[in-house]
Amino acid sequence: MAKFHTVRLFLLLVFMAFNHLVWGQTYVEDVAPIIYNNCTSCHRSGNIAPFSLTGYEEVKAFSTSIRGSVLSREMPPWPPDPSYSRFQHERTLTDVQIQTIVSWIDKGMPQGDPSKEPAKPKYDEIEDLGTPDLVLKMKTAYTHKGTGTDMYRVMVVPTGLKEDKMIKAIAVVPGNRDIVHHVITALDTTGQARILDAADPLEGYEQYGGFGFQTATNNFHNWVPGASFLTTFPKNMGKVLFKNTDLLMQMHYAPSNSDATDQSMVYIYYADEPTERTIVTQPVINPLFLNEEFLIPANTVKTFRADLTIPRDISLLGVAPHAHNLGKSFEVYAIPPRSNDTIKLIRINEWDFHWQGQYNFNKLIKIPRGSKLYAKAVYDNTEANHHNPNSPPKDMRWGESTSEEMFLVYFSYIPYKAGDEDIELVTSIQENQAEKIRMNLFPNPAQTQVLIQVESVPQRVEVVDMLGQVVSVPTWEQQRIGNTYQISSNVSTLTNGLYEVRILTEKGQASRKMLIVR
């Protein structure tokens, strides 16, 4: 009898799905969840995108632009290749999601029942931590000229600290989100940034692609459009803000047609108790480990490789490749000793200097002692590269300035401890706010196809084997049936056995359910 009801429910779901496809998608049920989860973080009032996508009328008004951008995969911007490795807070659209948007536009953009429109996501969580312990603000406002060009300036902000502080969270608060494209911070204990600042008559000093000297502790923290202003570190982990330090804020100001001012700031939150593990972020792959001189001759496409043997067991939290405008592609991976297995870390097939940042993994990744880290980057120094700063192309060498190029890979890591592989990189705040999503699987056991039914739109769905390896990332159908969503996964290629379906929300792991494949 139970089997009969399972089959009956399955047929009902199929019928409802078919009925929905016949009548077509609506904004409320099908398009709004995609837009809100992937686009609205940038496309909202006061943010960097040129128009807002926070409701039906706005999405309808810009439908032509949306259609072209999603078909070309220009939007949403997410450089890492999701077929190579996965990260937190990914902004990617599946083929089904793209087809949903395009089909909805082509069929006249019906709105649906406004009362059923999903709630818009919450993006700014600074208030969850209360008053910051330290506020670091640009000394004076900077005026970005309305010349229609980008500007990179480093602002020097003394911390005034008399002792080292372990911090549990940091927030970058752009003063003018209409022009602030991204903010990368570093620490300077040498005073060199102050010298560069004093030599420039304007606030801060002009600097493209770095901080102007190698001893700056790069990538202390960064913010890019679409990301939360606030970054909280996982439980029992944190970063050190050193005494007698200047905080450096590399400000990328986007092109503007009129003069605009900005006075951005950084909020620092101290750890409530001694933190067991200190997160280190540094360029593990750097010029010392390139296999040849860093020279890109004019009118050539050249590949550089670097490798480094890791002297101790480490656990990776995230990775951040770095290049300038000649960058074409990037790949970073590790191979453990006495093994042919490849630990895939990140691959970027189409490099874009304007869209780069720190990419954090969903779980800690162990890199055993004796492993080799490999990095490969391709550079295009030809006329075909429309980002090339020189026309005609010129020989390009290593350097911090606009007219030079770089090849770096930053790693955020901690010394390895037993059990790190099982640690999900969810912060204490996320743990407190995690939403539990009820999930049903039909049929279970499954042979060829399993339908995953959830009550709200998750950020990520995956099928994992008993060794913890992701074996399937289900296809999004974004099919709403009543108050639930349906996701389809092909399990015909999986060997018979026991698996786990994991549903993750924007704020962390939400639910797990066992799946039997026969």
ZAPA-890595 format. One line per 4 residues: for each residue x negated, z negated, y of C-alpha. Coordinates in nm, 2 decimals, always signed. Layout:
// ZAPA-890595
X Z Y ~ ... $
//
This chain:
// ZAPA-890595
+0.00 +0.00 +0.00 ~ -0.28 -0.09 +0.24 ~ -0.44 +0.26 +0.17 ~ -0.11 +0.42 +0.24 $
-0.08 +0.25 +0.58 ~ -0.44 +0.35 +0.66 ~ -0.38 +0.71 +0.59 ~ -0.05 +0.70 +0.79 $
-0.23 +0.55 +1.09 ~ -0.50 +0.81 +1.06 ~ -0.25 +1.09 +1.06 ~ -0.07 +0.94 +1.36 $
-0.39 +0.92 +1.55 ~ -0.47 +1.28 +1.47 ~ -0.12 +1.39 +1.58 ~ -0.15 +1.20 +1.91 $
-0.49 +1.35 +1.98 ~ -0.35 +1.70 +1.91 ~ -0.05 +1.63 +2.14 ~ -0.29 +1.52 +2.42 $
-0.50 +1.83 +2.38 ~ -0.19 +2.05 +2.40 ~ -0.07 +1.90 +2.73 ~ -0.42 +1.87 +2.88 $
-0.63 +1.61 +3.05 ~ -0.53 +1.40 +3.35 ~ -0.75 +1.23 +3.61 ~ -0.62 +0.88 +3.53 $
-0.67 +0.89 +3.16 ~ -0.96 +1.13 +3.10 ~ -1.16 +1.21 +3.41 ~ -1.17 +0.88 +3.61 $
-1.35 +0.69 +3.33 ~ -1.63 +0.95 +3.33 ~ -1.66 +0.97 +3.70 ~ -1.66 +0.59 +3.75 $
-1.92 +0.53 +3.48 ~ -2.16 +0.81 +3.57 ~ -2.11 +0.92 +3.93 ~ -1.95 +0.66 +4.16 $
-2.26 +0.43 +4.16 ~ -2.43 +0.69 +4.40 ~ -2.11 +0.86 +4.53 ~ -1.95 +0.58 +4.73 $
-1.94 +0.47 +5.09 ~ -2.28 +0.37 +5.23 ~ -2.48 +0.50 +4.94 ~ -2.72 +0.79 +4.92 $
-2.49 +1.07 +4.79 ~ -2.34 +1.30 +5.05 ~ -1.98 +1.23 +4.96 ~ -1.77 +0.96 +4.78 $
-1.61 +0.99 +4.44 ~ -1.41 +0.67 +4.43 ~ -1.06 +0.81 +4.37 ~ -0.84 +1.10 +4.28 $
-0.82 +1.27 +4.62 ~ -1.20 +1.26 +4.67 ~ -1.27 +1.39 +4.33 ~ -1.01 +1.67 +4.38 $
-1.16 +1.76 +4.72 ~ -1.51 +1.81 +4.57 ~ -1.40 +1.96 +4.24 ~ -1.58 +2.29 +4.29 $
-1.91 +2.11 +4.36 ~ -1.85 +1.88 +4.06 ~ -1.78 +2.16 +3.83 ~ -2.10 +2.35 +3.91 $
-2.32 +2.04 +3.90 ~ -2.20 +1.91 +3.56 ~ -2.22 +2.26 +3.40 ~ -2.58 +2.30 +3.52 $
-2.65 +1.93 +3.42 ~ -2.79 +1.88 +3.77 ~ -2.57 +1.58 +3.79 ~ -2.57 +1.30 +3.71 $
-2.95 +1.29 +3.75 ~ -3.11 +1.13 +3.44 ~ -3.47 +1.27 +3.37 ~ -3.54 +1.11 +3.03 $
-3.44 +1.32 +2.72 ~ -3.18 +1.11 +2.54 ~ -3.25 +1.28 +2.21 ~ -3.61 +1.14 +2.22 $
-3.55 +0.77 +2.33 ~ -3.28 +0.56 +2.48 ~ -3.27 +0.32 +2.77 ~ -3.05 +0.08 +2.96 $
-2.80 +0.21 +3.22 ~ -2.83 +0.58 +3.12 ~ -2.65 +0.83 +3.33 ~ -2.58 +1.12 +3.09 $
-2.27 +1.34 +3.01 ~ -2.20 +1.46 +2.66 ~ -2.08 +1.82 +2.60 ~ -1.74 +1.68 +2.54 $
-1.74 +1.49 +2.87 ~ -1.85 +1.80 +3.06 ~ -1.58 +2.01 +2.89 ~ -1.32 +1.75 +2.98 $
-1.41 +1.76 +3.35 ~ -1.42 +2.14 +3.36 ~ -1.10 +2.19 +3.16 ~ -0.92 +1.94 +3.39 $
-1.04 +2.13 +3.70 ~ -0.95 +2.46 +3.56 ~ -0.60 +2.35 +3.47 ~ -0.50 +2.23 +3.82 $
-0.64 +1.88 +3.83 ~ -0.32 +1.68 +3.73 ~ -0.34 +1.32 +3.84 ~ -0.14 +1.14 +3.58 $
+0.02 +0.79 +3.62 ~ -0.17 +0.62 +3.91 ~ -0.07 +0.28 +3.78 ~ -0.29 +0.34 +3.47 $
-0.61 +0.43 +3.66 ~ -0.90 +0.23 +3.53 ~ -1.07 -0.03 +3.75 ~ -1.37 +0.09 +3.94 $
-1.70 -0.06 +3.82 ~ -1.87 -0.35 +4.00 ~ -2.22 -0.24 +4.12 ~ -2.36 -0.52 +4.34 $
-2.40 -0.85 +4.17 ~ -2.62 -1.03 +4.42 ~ -2.35 -1.28 +4.49 ~ -2.37 -1.40 +4.13 $
-2.71 -1.57 +4.20 ~ -2.61 -1.73 +4.53 ~ -2.85 -1.78 +4.81 ~ -3.20 -1.63 +4.75 $
-3.50 -1.86 +4.76 ~ -3.71 -1.62 +4.97 ~ -3.60 -1.33 +5.19 ~ -3.87 -1.08 +5.28 $
-3.76 -0.84 +5.56 ~ -3.93 -0.55 +5.74 ~ -4.09 -0.69 +6.06 ~ -3.91 -0.45 +6.28 $
-3.66 -0.16 +6.23 ~ -3.81 +0.18 +6.16 ~ -3.65 +0.50 +6.31 ~ -3.64 +0.79 +6.07 $
-3.63 +1.11 +6.28 ~ -3.36 +1.36 +6.23 ~ -3.59 +1.65 +6.15 ~ -3.44 +1.73 +5.81 $
-3.75 +1.62 +5.62 ~ -3.85 +1.35 +5.38 ~ -4.07 +1.06 +5.49 ~ -4.27 +0.81 +5.29 $
-4.38 +0.49 +5.46 ~ -4.52 +0.16 +5.33 ~ -4.39 -0.15 +5.50 ~ -4.62 -0.46 +5.48 $
-4.43 -0.79 +5.46 ~ -4.63 -1.12 +5.43 ~ -4.48 -1.36 +5.18 ~ -4.63 -1.67 +5.33 $
-4.65 -1.84 +4.99 ~ -4.90 -2.12 +4.94 ~ -4.86 -2.13 +4.57 ~ -4.77 -1.89 +4.29 $
-4.40 -1.86 +4.21 ~ -4.24 -1.75 +3.88 ~ -3.93 -1.54 +3.97 ~ -3.62 -1.48 +3.76 $
-3.47 -1.21 +3.97 ~ -3.54 -0.97 +4.26 ~ -3.30 -0.76 +4.47 ~ -3.39 -0.47 +4.70 $
-3.13 -0.45 +4.98 ~ -3.16 -0.12 +5.17 ~ -3.08 -0.16 +5.54 ~ -2.94 +0.19 +5.57 $
-2.83 +0.35 +5.24 ~ -2.76 +0.68 +5.42 ~ -3.13 +0.74 +5.44 ~ -3.30 +0.51 +5.19 $
-3.36 +0.73 +4.88 ~ -3.57 +0.48 +4.69 ~ -3.79 +0.17 +4.73 ~ -4.10 +0.09 +4.52 $
-4.27 -0.25 +4.58 ~ -4.62 -0.37 +4.51 ~ -4.83 -0.68 +4.58 ~ -5.15 -0.68 +4.78 $
-5.38 -0.98 +4.77 ~ -5.68 -0.80 +4.94 ~ -5.55 -0.74 +5.29 ~ -5.62 -0.36 +5.27 $
-5.25 -0.27 +5.34 ~ -5.27 -0.47 +5.67 ~ -5.57 -0.25 +5.78 ~ -5.37 +0.07 +5.71 $
-5.07 -0.08 +5.89 ~ -5.27 -0.16 +6.20 ~ -5.41 +0.19 +6.21 ~ -5.06 +0.35 +6.23 $
-4.87 +0.31 +6.56 ~ -4.53 +0.30 +6.39 ~ -4.38 +0.04 +6.16 ~ -4.58 +0.04 +5.84 $
-4.80 +0.34 +5.75 ~ -4.73 +0.69 +5.61 ~ -4.82 +0.72 +5.25 ~ -4.68 +0.95 +4.98 $
-4.69 +0.88 +4.61 ~ -4.86 +0.54 +4.61 ~ -4.99 +0.27 +4.84 ~ -5.32 +0.42 +4.96 $
-5.56 +0.21 +4.76 ~ -5.60 +0.14 +4.39 ~ -5.60 -0.24 +4.39 ~ -5.23 -0.27 +4.48 $
-5.03 -0.42 +4.20 ~ -4.79 -0.13 +4.17 ~ -4.44 -0.13 +4.04 ~ -4.37 -0.50 +4.11 $
-4.01 -0.38 +4.14 ~ -3.82 -0.07 +4.24 ~ -3.48 +0.05 +4.34 ~ -3.33 +0.40 +4.31 $
-2.98 +0.53 +4.40 ~ -2.73 +0.45 +4.13 ~ -2.91 +0.14 +4.01 ~ -2.80 -0.22 +4.09 $
-2.98 -0.37 +4.38 ~ -3.04 -0.68 +4.16 ~ -3.28 -0.70 +3.87 ~ -3.27 -1.01 +3.66 $
-3.53 -1.06 +3.39 ~ -3.44 -1.15 +3.03 ~ -3.41 -1.51 +2.93 ~ -3.74 -1.70 +2.92 $
-3.92 -1.41 +3.09 ~ -4.02 -1.35 +3.45 ~ -4.27 -1.21 +3.69 ~ -4.53 -1.39 +3.91 $
-4.52 -1.37 +4.29 ~ -4.88 -1.47 +4.38 ~ -4.97 -1.69 +4.67 ~ -5.13 -1.54 +4.99 $
-4.97 -1.21 +4.90 ~ -4.83 -0.92 +5.11 ~ -4.53 -0.75 +4.96 ~ -4.55 -0.37 +5.01 $
-4.23 -0.17 +5.03 ~ -4.28 +0.20 +4.98 ~ -3.98 +0.35 +5.15 ~ -3.87 +0.70 +5.07 $
-3.64 +0.82 +5.35 ~ -3.42 +1.11 +5.27 ~ -3.38 +1.41 +5.51 ~ -3.15 +1.34 +5.80 $
-3.01 +1.57 +6.07 ~ -3.00 +1.28 +6.33 ~ -3.22 +0.98 +6.41 ~ -3.14 +0.68 +6.19 $
-3.29 +0.33 +6.17 ~ -3.35 +0.11 +5.88 ~ -3.47 -0.25 +5.82 ~ -3.46 -0.31 +5.45 $
-3.53 -0.64 +5.28 ~ -3.61 -0.80 +4.94 ~ -3.44 -1.11 +4.80 ~ -3.65 -1.33 +4.56 $
-3.50 -1.58 +4.32 ~ -3.73 -1.84 +4.17 ~ -3.70 -1.94 +3.81 ~ -3.51 -2.27 +3.76 $
-3.75 -2.40 +3.50 ~ -4.10 -2.30 +3.36 ~ -4.08 -1.95 +3.22 ~ -4.24 -1.91 +2.88 $
-4.34 -1.54 +2.91 ~ -4.48 -1.35 +3.20 ~ -4.39 -0.98 +3.23 ~ -4.68 -0.76 +3.33 $
-4.63 -0.42 +3.48 ~ -4.94 -0.20 +3.52 ~ -5.07 +0.15 +3.47 ~ -5.19 +0.13 +3.12 $
-5.26 +0.50 +3.11 ~ -5.47 +0.58 +3.42 ~ -5.75 +0.82 +3.53 ~ -6.01 +0.64 +3.31 $
-5.83 +0.75 +2.99 ~ -5.78 +1.12 +3.07 ~ -5.97 +1.35 +2.82 ~ -6.11 +1.57 +3.10 $
-6.16 +1.58 +3.48 ~ -5.83 +1.58 +3.66 ~ -5.84 +1.93 +3.82 ~ -5.55 +2.17 +3.83 $
-5.68 +2.51 +3.94 ~ -5.47 +2.72 +4.17 ~ -5.22 +2.96 +4.00 ~ -5.24 +2.78 +3.66 $
-5.01 +2.57 +3.44 ~ -5.23 +2.30 +3.29 ~ -5.17 +2.02 +3.04 ~ -5.35 +1.69 +3.05 $
-5.37 +1.43 +2.77 ~ -5.47 +1.07 +2.77 ~ -5.49 +0.81 +2.49 ~ -5.57 +0.44 +2.47 $
-5.61 +0.20 +2.18 ~ -5.41 -0.12 +2.23 ~ -5.64 -0.43 +2.17 ~ -5.36 -0.67 +2.09 $
-5.00 -0.68 +1.97 ~ -4.76 -0.63 +2.27 ~ -4.39 -0.60 +2.32 ~ -4.28 -0.33 +2.56 $
-3.98 -0.38 +2.80 ~ -4.01 -0.05 +2.98 ~ -4.21 +0.25 +3.08 ~ -4.25 +0.45 +3.40 $
-4.44 +0.79 +3.41 ~ -4.57 +0.89 +3.75 ~ -4.67 +1.23 +3.89 ~ -4.62 +1.42 +4.22 $
-4.47 +1.76 +4.30 ~ -4.68 +1.97 +4.05 ~ -4.54 +1.77 +3.76 ~ -4.35 +1.99 +3.50 $
-4.30 +1.76 +3.20 ~ -4.41 +1.43 +3.05 ~ -4.42 +1.27 +2.71 ~ -4.54 +0.93 +2.60 $
-4.55 +0.78 +2.25 ~ -4.75 +0.55 +2.03 ~ -4.89 +0.58 +1.67 ~ -4.96 +0.25 +1.48 $
-5.29 +0.22 +1.29 ~ -5.30 +0.36 +0.94 ~ -4.97 +0.53 +1.00 ~ -4.83 +0.87 +1.07 $
-4.51 +0.72 +1.22 ~ -4.45 +0.80 +1.59 ~ -4.30 +0.54 +1.82 ~ -4.12 +0.76 +2.07 $
-4.12 +0.60 +2.42 ~ -4.02 +0.86 +2.67 ~ -4.00 +1.24 +2.72 ~ -3.90 +1.41 +3.05 $
-3.86 +1.78 +3.00 ~ -3.81 +1.87 +3.37 ~ -4.01 +1.65 +3.60 ~ -3.87 +1.59 +3.95 $
-4.07 +1.37 +4.19 ~ -3.75 +1.26 +4.37 ~ -3.59 +1.12 +4.05 ~ -3.84 +0.88 +3.89 $
-3.84 +0.51 +3.82 ~ -3.88 +0.23 +3.57 ~ -3.69 +0.29 +3.25 ~ -3.61 -0.02 +3.05 $
-3.55 -0.02 +2.67 ~ -3.24 -0.17 +2.51 ~ -3.46 -0.39 +2.28 ~ -3.82 -0.50 +2.29 $
-4.05 -0.25 +2.12 ~ -4.35 -0.38 +1.93 ~ -4.67 -0.19 +1.97 ~ -4.91 -0.33 +1.70 $
-5.28 -0.40 +1.77 ~ -5.49 -0.09 +1.71 ~ -5.21 +0.15 +1.79 ~ -5.29 +0.44 +2.01 $
-5.08 +0.51 +2.32 ~ -5.06 +0.88 +2.40 ~ -4.95 +1.05 +2.71 ~ -4.92 +1.43 +2.78 $
-4.82 +1.58 +3.11 ~ -4.79 +1.94 +3.22 ~ -4.85 +2.05 +3.58 ~ -4.74 +2.38 +3.74 $
-4.97 +2.48 +4.03 ~ -4.82 +2.83 +4.07 ~ -4.59 +3.00 +4.32 ~ -4.31 +2.97 +4.07 $
-4.30 +2.59 +4.13 ~ -4.08 +2.57 +4.44 ~ -4.20 +2.20 +4.49 ~ -4.56 +2.31 +4.52 $
-4.68 +2.17 +4.86 ~ -4.93 +2.46 +4.90 ~ -4.84 +2.83 +4.96 ~ -5.05 +3.00 +4.84 $
-5.14 +2.75 +4.57 ~ -5.47 +2.56 +4.61 ~ -5.69 +2.37 +4.36 ~ -5.54 +2.03 +4.31 $
-5.73 +1.71 +4.24 ~ -5.65 +1.34 +4.19 ~ -5.54 +1.13 +4.49 ~ -5.28 +0.92 +4.67 $
-5.20 +1.16 +4.96 ~ -4.94 +1.43 +5.00 ~ -5.19 +1.71 +4.93 ~ -5.31 +1.55 +4.60 $
-5.17 +1.48 +4.25 ~ -5.15 +1.19 +4.00 ~ -5.12 +1.12 +3.63 ~ -5.01 +0.76 +3.55 $
-4.79 +0.57 +3.30 ~ -4.68 +0.22 +3.39 ~ -4.58 -0.02 +3.12 ~ -4.39 -0.34 +3.14 $
-4.49 -0.57 +2.86 ~ -4.54 -0.92 +2.72 ~ -4.78 -1.04 +2.45 ~ -4.60 -1.00 +2.11 $
-4.44 -1.29 +1.93 ~ -4.28 -1.28 +1.59 ~ -3.92 -1.17 +1.61 ~ -3.96 -0.98 +1.94 $
-3.82 -0.67 +1.77 ~ -3.48 -0.84 +1.74 ~ -3.46 -0.93 +2.11 ~ -3.20 -0.74 +2.30 $
-3.30 -0.70 +2.66 ~ -3.00 -0.86 +2.81 ~ -3.04 -1.09 +3.10 ~ -2.90 -1.44 +3.12 $
-2.65 -1.32 +3.38 ~ -2.54 -1.03 +3.15 ~ -2.50 -1.28 +2.86 ~ -2.26 -1.48 +3.06 $
-2.06 -1.18 +3.18 ~ -2.06 -0.98 +2.85 ~ -1.72 -0.84 +2.77 ~ -1.61 -0.84 +2.41 $
-1.45 -0.52 +2.30 ~ -1.22 -0.51 +2.00 ~ -1.30 -0.23 +1.77 ~ -1.13 -0.06 +1.47 $
-1.28 +0.20 +1.23 ~ -1.07 +0.46 +1.05 ~ -1.12 +0.52 +0.76 ~ -1.35 +0.26 +0.63 $
-1.50 +0.33 +0.38 ~ -1.57 +0.68 +0.53 ~ -1.70 +1.00 +0.37 ~ -1.72 +1.27 +0.64 $
-1.58 +1.15 +0.96 ~ -1.50 +0.81 +1.11 ~ -1.28 +0.74 +1.41 ~ -1.40 +0.45 +1.63 $
-1.11 +0.30 +1.83 ~ -1.19 +0.07 +2.12 ~ -0.97 -0.08 +2.40 ~ -1.19 +0.02 +2.70 $
-1.46 +0.27 +2.78 ~ -1.80 +0.14 +2.65 ~ -2.14 +0.24 +2.79 ~ -2.29 +0.33 +2.45 $
-2.19 +0.37 +2.09 ~ -2.43 +0.40 +1.80 ~ -2.44 +0.38 +1.42 ~ -2.73 +0.18 +1.28 $
-2.87 +0.14 +0.93 ~ -2.97 -0.19 +0.77 ~ -3.33 -0.15 +0.90 ~ -3.21 -0.14 +1.26 $
-3.27 +0.24 +1.30 ~ -3.01 +0.44 +1.50 ~ -2.89 +0.71 +1.26 ~ -2.60 +0.85 +1.46 $
-2.49 +0.86 +1.82 ~ -2.12 +0.94 +1.80 ~ -1.97 +1.22 +1.99 ~ -1.76 +1.12 +2.29 $
-1.41 +1.26 +2.28 ~ -1.28 +1.04 +2.57 ~ -0.95 +1.06 +2.40 ~ -0.71 +0.80 +2.53 $
-0.43 +0.70 +2.29 ~ -0.20 +0.44 +2.45 ~ -0.43 +0.16 +2.56 ~ -0.72 +0.25 +2.34 $
-1.00 +0.51 +2.34 ~ -1.10 +0.72 +2.04 ~ -1.46 +0.82 +1.96 ~ -1.55 +1.05 +1.67 $
-1.86 +1.03 +1.45 ~ -1.98 +1.26 +1.18 ~ -2.12 +1.05 +0.89 ~ -2.13 +1.34 +0.63 $
-2.51 +1.36 +0.66 ~ -2.57 +0.98 +0.60 ~ -2.66 +0.85 +0.25 ~ -2.41 +0.62 +0.08 $
-2.45 +0.27 +0.19 ~ -2.38 +0.00 +0.45 ~ -2.42 +0.06 +0.82 ~ -2.33 -0.11 +1.15 $
-2.13 +0.04 +1.44 ~ -2.24 -0.11 +1.77 ~ -2.04 -0.09 +2.09 ~ -2.23 -0.18 +2.41 $
-2.08 -0.24 +2.75 ~ -2.25 -0.20 +3.09 ~ -2.33 -0.57 +3.09 ~ -2.47 -0.60 +2.74 $
-2.39 -0.59 +2.37 ~ -2.01 -0.63 +2.32 ~ -1.92 -0.58 +1.95 ~ -2.04 -0.49 +1.60 $
-1.85 -0.39 +1.29 ~ -1.97 -0.30 +0.94 ~ -1.91 +0.06 +0.81 ~ -1.93 +0.17 +0.45 $
-2.02 +0.53 +0.38 ~ -1.94 +0.67 +0.04 $
//
